[in-house]
Amino acid sequence: MAGGWAKDGAVQDQIDASVEDAVARAKSHLPHGESAEFCENCDEPIAPARRKAIPGVQLCIACQSIAEKKATSHSSFNRRGSKDSQLR
């Protein structure tokens, strides 16, 4: 049951739209085009199954893992310590 001027299901429509936007954004970051036969970083051959599974792949599995770890690594900033010092 929606309230005010919103139609029934408006909240679910917003959730669905947010999910669709997130999926589209994630897809846009995927590699596309022709896959490389050799890794850009280490020049090792990229397995044919990987090239087929991920069109446009440019890195071998080992180098891709390293790249993903670097992209998701956080600084060594201690946020808990920072909060504790603010409470004093």
MDTraj code that builds the backbone (N, CA, C; nanometers):
import mdtraj as md
import numpy as np

residues = "MET ALA GLY GLY TRP ALA LYS ASP GLY ALA VAL GLN ASP GLN ILE ASP ALA SER VAL GLU ASP ALA VAL ALA ARG ALA LYS SER HIS LEU PRO HIS GLY GLU SER ALA GLU PHE CYS GLU ASN CYS ASP GLU PRO ILE ALA PRO ALA ARG ARG LYS ALA ILE PRO GLY VAL GLN LEU CYS ILE ALA CYS GLN SER ILE ALA GLU LYS LYS ALA THR SER HIS SER SER PHE ASN ARG ARG GLY SER LYS ASP SER GLN LEU ARG".split()
xyz = np.array([
    [0.0841, -0.1167, 0.0000],
    [0.0000, 0.0000, 0.0000],
    [0.0890, 0.1235, 0.0000],
    [0.0770, 0.2042, -0.1024],
    [0.1555, 0.3262, -0.1135],
    [0.0837, 0.4396, -0.0432],
    [0.1592, 0.5348, 0.0020],
    [0.0989, 0.6489, 0.0689],
    [0.1148, 0.7753, -0.0140],
    [0.0312, 0.8724, 0.0087],
    [0.0411, 0.9990, -0.0625],
    [0.0112, 0.9826, -0.2101],
    [0.0960, 1.0436, -0.2921],
    [0.0726, 1.0418, -0.4365],
    [0.1368, 0.9214, -0.5055],
    [0.2119, 0.8420, -0.4325],
    [0.2816, 0.7286, -0.4929],
    [0.1843, 0.6156, -0.5227],
    [0.2077, 0.5515, -0.6356],
    [0.1240, 0.4369, -0.6720],
    [0.1683, 0.3130, -0.5963],
    [0.0826, 0.2139, -0.5904],
    [0.1186, 0.0873, -0.5270],
    [0.2385, 0.0272, -0.5990],
    [0.3335, -0.0213, -0.5231],
    [0.4522, -0.0840, -0.5822],
    [0.5613, 0.0152, -0.6190],
    [0.5458, 0.1430, -0.5834],
    [0.6445, 0.2440, -0.6206],
    [0.7805, 0.2158, -0.5574],
    [0.7815, 0.1689, -0.4344],
    [0.9080, 0.1398, -0.3668],
    [0.9789, 0.0257, -0.4377],
    [0.9057, -0.0780, -0.4733],
    [0.9656, -0.1910, -0.5441],
    [1.0172, -0.1470, -0.6806],
    [0.9439, -0.0576, -0.7468],
    [0.9904, -0.0053, -0.8760],
    [1.1234, 0.0676, -0.8607],
    [1.1393, 0.1437, -0.7535],
    [1.2652, 0.2136, -0.7286],
    [1.3778, 0.1147, -0.7017],
    [1.3485, 0.0106, -0.6245],
    [1.4496, -0.0916, -0.5956],
    [1.4912, -0.1607, -0.7248],
    [1.3932, -0.1986, -0.8067],
    [1.4231, -0.2649, -0.9342],
    [1.5075, -0.1756, -1.0247],
    [1.4742, -0.0471, -1.0304],
    [1.5496, 0.0459, -1.1139],
    [1.6927, 0.0594, -1.0631],
    [1.7115, 0.0623, -0.9323],
    [1.8458, 0.0727, -0.8745],
    [1.9289, -0.0507, -0.9077],
    [1.8668, -0.1677, -0.8991],
    [1.9368, -0.2922, -0.9303],
    [1.9739, -0.2954, -1.0784],
    [1.8811, -0.2559, -1.1648],
    [1.9087, -0.2542, -1.3093],
    [2.0237, -0.1591, -1.3411],
    [2.0262, -0.0424, -1.2767],
    [2.1347, 0.0535, -1.2982],
    [2.2679, -0.0040, -1.2532],
    [2.2687, -0.0720, -1.1389],
    [2.3923, -0.1307, -1.0873],
    [2.4441, -0.2411, -1.1796],
    [2.3537, -0.3223, -1.2315],
    [2.3933, -0.4296, -1.3234],
    [2.4494, -0.3695, -1.4525],
    [2.3838, -0.2669, -1.5048],
    [2.4313, -0.2018, -1.6273],
    [2.5700, -0.1394, -1.6050],
    [2.5900, -0.0771, -1.4884],
    [2.7192, -0.0162, -1.4570],
    [2.8272, -0.1233, -1.4476],
    [2.7960, -0.2356, -1.3837],
    [2.8934, -0.3450, -1.3719],
    [2.9274, -0.4024, -1.5087],
    [2.8267, -0.4199, -1.5928],
    [2.8509, -0.4729, -1.7274],
    [2.9373, -0.3790, -1.8102],
    [2.9224, -0.2496, -1.7890],
    [3.0003, -0.1538, -1.8673],
    [3.1489, -0.1591, -1.8321],
    [3.1824, -0.2107, -1.7139],
    [3.3219, -0.2211, -1.6726],
    [3.3869, -0.3523, -1.7161],
    [3.3084, -0.4437, -1.7705],
    [3.3650, -0.5701, -1.8165],
    [3.4445, -0.5475, -1.9450],
    [3.5505, -0.6248, -1.9646],
    [3.6260, -0.6115, -2.0890],
    [3.5400, -0.6539, -2.2079],
    [3.5694, -0.5980, -2.3225],
    [3.4973, -0.6357, -2.4441],
    [3.5943, -0.6278, -2.5610],
    [3.5551, -0.6816, -2.6734],
    [3.6430, -0.6838, -2.7900],
    [3.7144, -0.8168, -2.8006],
    [3.8262, -0.8143, -2.8695],
    [3.9011, -0.9379, -2.8909],
    [3.9959, -0.9637, -2.7745],
    [3.9973, -1.0872, -2.7292],
    [4.0850, -1.1249, -2.6175],
    [4.2292, -1.1370, -2.6641],
    [4.3195, -1.1047, -2.5752],
    [4.4618, -1.1206, -2.6043],
    [4.5011, -1.2671, -2.5875],
    [4.5971, -1.3113, -2.6656],
    [4.6458, -1.4481, -2.6509],
    [4.7508, -1.4575, -2.5418],
    [4.8183, -1.3449, -2.5150],
    [4.9219, -1.3414, -2.4122],
    [4.8915, -1.2275, -2.3154],
    [4.9204, -1.2499, -2.1898],
    [4.8946, -1.1531, -2.0834],
    [4.9708, -1.0230, -2.1087],
    [4.9039, -0.9112, -2.0860],
    [4.9680, -0.7802, -2.1026],
    [5.0813, -0.7592, -2.0029],
    [5.0701, -0.8168, -1.8842],
    [5.1698, -0.7933, -1.7793],
    [5.2877, -0.8881, -1.7856],
    [5.2605, -1.0176, -1.7975],
    [5.3693, -1.1151, -1.7835],
    [5.3999, -1.1926, -1.9123],
    [5.3263, -1.1689, -2.0174],
    [5.3443, -1.2348, -2.1481],
    [5.3223, -1.3855, -2.1458],
    [5.2609, -1.4370, -2.0391],
    [5.2247, -1.5787, -2.0357],
    [5.1008, -1.5989, -2.1222],
    [5.0854, -1.7175, -2.1822],
    [4.9648, -1.7416, -2.2633],
    [4.8382, -1.7409, -2.1773],
    [4.7322, -1.6845, -2.2300],
    [4.6023, -1.6855, -2.1627],
    [4.5275, -1.8080, -2.2133],
    [4.4757, -1.8872, -2.1229],
    [4.4075, -2.0118, -2.1583],
    [4.2915, -1.9854, -2.2542],
    [4.2757, -2.0704, -2.3557],
    [4.1653, -2.0522, -2.4513],
    [4.0282, -2.0489, -2.3834],
    [4.0094, -2.1292, -2.2776],
    [3.8805, -2.1302, -2.2075],
    [3.8540, -1.9943, -2.1433],
    [3.9573, -1.9299, -2.0904],
    [3.9423, -1.7969, -2.0297],
    [3.9099, -1.6934, -2.1372],
    [3.9787, -1.7021, -2.2495],
    [3.9526, -1.6071, -2.3584],
    [3.8103, -1.6211, -2.4116],
    [3.7619, -1.7440, -2.4124],
    [3.6249, -1.7679, -2.4606],
    [3.5221, -1.7213, -2.3570],
    [3.5508, -1.7450, -2.2296],
    [3.4556, -1.7114, -2.1231],
    [3.4447, -1.5609, -2.1010],
    [3.5559, -1.4885, -2.1197],
    [3.5569, -1.3440, -2.0935],
    [3.6071, -1.2722, -2.2189],
    [3.5168, -1.2352, -2.3075],
    [3.5592, -1.1651, -2.4294],
    [3.6332, -1.0353, -2.3940],
    [3.7470, -1.0145, -2.4573],
    [3.8241, -0.8931, -2.4337],
    [3.9231, -0.9029, -2.3198],
    [3.9394, -1.0205, -2.2634],
    [4.0308, -1.0364, -2.1501],
    [4.1737, -1.0053, -2.1958],
    [4.2479, -0.9356, -2.1099],
    [4.3840, -0.8952, -2.1430],
    [4.4881, -0.9485, -2.0454],
    [4.4417, -1.0038, -1.9318],
    [4.5336, -1.0512, -1.8284],
    [4.5110, -1.1988, -1.7987],
    [4.6184, -1.2677, -1.7613],
    [4.6051, -1.4057, -1.7161],
    [4.5401, -1.4049, -1.5775],
    [4.5046, -1.5211, -1.5292],
    [4.4357, -1.5305, -1.4004],
    [4.5228, -1.4751, -1.2876],
    [4.6508, -1.5083, -1.2864],
    [4.7392, -1.4618, -1.1787],
    [4.7490, -1.3094, -1.1780],
    [4.7698, -1.2489, -1.2940],
    [4.7828, -1.1029, -1.3008],
    [4.6494, -1.0341, -1.2724],
    [4.5400, -1.0963, -1.3144],
    [4.4077, -1.0398, -1.2859],
    [4.3822, -1.0393, -1.1355],
    [4.4212, -1.1467, -1.0681],
    [4.4043, -1.1530, -0.9226],
    [4.4826, -1.0431, -0.8533],
    [4.6044, -1.0198, -0.8977],
    [4.6871, -0.9141, -0.8392],
    [4.6236, -0.7775, -0.8645],
    [4.5745, -0.7551, -0.9857],
    [4.5121, -0.6271, -1.0200],
    [4.3874, -0.6029, -0.9355],
    [4.3089, -0.7073, -0.9127],
    [4.1878, -0.6927, -0.8325],
    [4.2210, -0.6652, -0.6863],
    [4.3252, -0.7292, -0.6354],
    [4.3660, -0.7043, -0.4968],
    [4.4127, -0.5603, -0.4797],
    [4.4876, -0.5100, -0.5772],
    [4.5337, -0.3716, -0.5707],
    [4.4158, -0.2752, -0.5771],
    [4.3170, -0.3068, -0.6597],
    [4.2016, -0.2185, -0.6767],
    [4.1135, -0.2154, -0.5528],
    [4.1088, -0.3256, -0.4777],
    [4.0204, -0.3317, -0.3618],
    [4.0935, -0.3119, -0.2297],
    [4.2263, -0.3007, -0.2358],
    [4.2992, -0.2844, -0.1098],
    [4.2717, -0.1455, -0.0525],
    [4.2605, -0.1426, 0.0770],
    [4.2337, -0.0188, 0.1465],
    [4.3627, 0.0296, 0.2108],
    [4.3644, 0.1548, 0.2416],
    [4.4828, 0.2088, 0.3066],
    [4.4968, 0.1469, 0.4457],
    [4.6116, 0.1643, 0.5047],
    [4.6343, 0.1085, 0.6372],
    [4.5863, 0.2033, 0.7458],
    [4.5007, 0.2953, 0.7126],
    [4.4459, 0.3911, 0.8080],
    [4.3576, 0.3170, 0.9066],
    [4.3806, 0.3345, 1.0342],
    [4.3048, 0.2655, 1.1377],
    [4.1811, 0.3477, 1.1719],
    [4.0697, 0.3132, 1.1118],
    [3.9477, 0.3900, 1.1342],
    [3.8962, 0.3764, 1.2761],
    [3.9112, 0.2593, 1.3344],
    [3.8632, 0.2409, 1.4713],
    [3.9420, 0.3296, 1.5675],
    [4.0721, 0.3322, 1.5489],
    [4.1540, 0.4188, 1.6321],
    [4.1135, 0.5644, 1.6157],
    [4.0794, 0.6015, 1.4957],
    [4.0386, 0.7387, 1.4698],
    [3.9100, 0.7722, 1.5445],
    [3.8139, 0.6795, 1.5425],
    [3.6876, 0.7027, 1.6132],
    [3.7116, 0.7104, 1.7639],
    [3.7963, 0.6207, 1.8154],
    [3.8257, 0.6211, 1.9576],
    [3.8876, 0.7536, 2.0008],
    [3.9767, 0.8052, 1.9193],
    [4.0426, 0.9305, 1.9574],
    [3.9449, 1.0467, 1.9519],
    [3.8419, 1.0375, 1.8710],
    [3.7421, 1.1445, 1.8636],
    [3.6505, 1.1434, 1.9848],
    [3.6343, 1.0295, 2.0473],
    [3.5453, 1.0183, 2.1618],
    [3.6073, 1.0742, 2.2899],
    [3.7366, 1.0868, 2.2920],
    [3.8043, 1.1333, 2.4130],
    [3.7908, 1.2810, 2.4329],
])
top = md.Topology()
chain = top.add_chain()
for i, resn in enumerate(residues, 1):
    res = top.add_residue(resn, chain, resSeq=i)
    for name in ("N", "CA", "C"):
        top.add_atom(name, md.element.get_by_symbol(name[0]), res)
traj = md.Trajectory(xyz[None], top)
